[in-house]
């Protein structure tokens, strides 16, 4: 693929807390190193990005340098220049801002996280191709909550409930021009409220917006338009047809679900080859 059509990738790989449940369960120094079917999550994400023709440079922000030796494969990739490693800061938004400073102003950027163990090249490329098509500065990847429940009954995800349905985040964001990076400043104001969408709406968009949210009056487009005005960045949604894109590994239950999904996929692949 022509390099002008590529994106630089920024991967956030530091834990939010000093006692992450997934890291504790797996016995690893951080969640990104937790093995999923024998492969550290961060390596799964990096392999996915490297397998996509739409990804050029890869920057990994975190985990701390002091624990990199706990993942020799990652250390080796950093040493041989397959990716650029940066130390993380004290929050995802600050780490993202630091990472963006290392990416050329002319580059389009894909932002994702190291706990996206089900990420595939197909998901990445679908998201980026659709992002390029939209009339916006930045995009956010979403899946319909009903699709996630249909594919993985009983799973519990954070859901934003709007008039046109419930949506789950996918930890996929694109920055399509340099000005779109201002969205990270807006993100910094909102990140502490990410698990409480009604408070997020009220804190940033005001009481009328939270009333509309609670009454189910806002559509996804209306909500994003309102946020775009506040952020000064035109944000559009990309609705992904891959329910697995809405499953990251925040909890031990998520890790078990992801391993189950991957084992089933491996079994099906093996059967098809027979």
Buried (B, 14 or more C-beta within 10 A) or exposed (E): EEEEEBBBBBBBBBBEEEEBBBBEBBEBBBBBBBBBBEBBBBBBBBEBBBEBEBBBBBBBBBBEEEBBEBBEEBEEBBEEEEBBBBEBBEBBBBBBBBBBEEBEEEBBBBBBBBBBBBBBBEBBBBBBEBBBEBEBBBBBBBBBBBBBBEBBEEBEBBBBBBBEBBBBBBBBBBBBBBBBBBBBEBBBBBBEBEEEBBBBBBBBBEEEBBBBBEEEEBBBEBBBBBBBEBBEBBBBBBBBEBBBBBBBBBBBBBBEBBBEBBEEBEEEEEEEEE
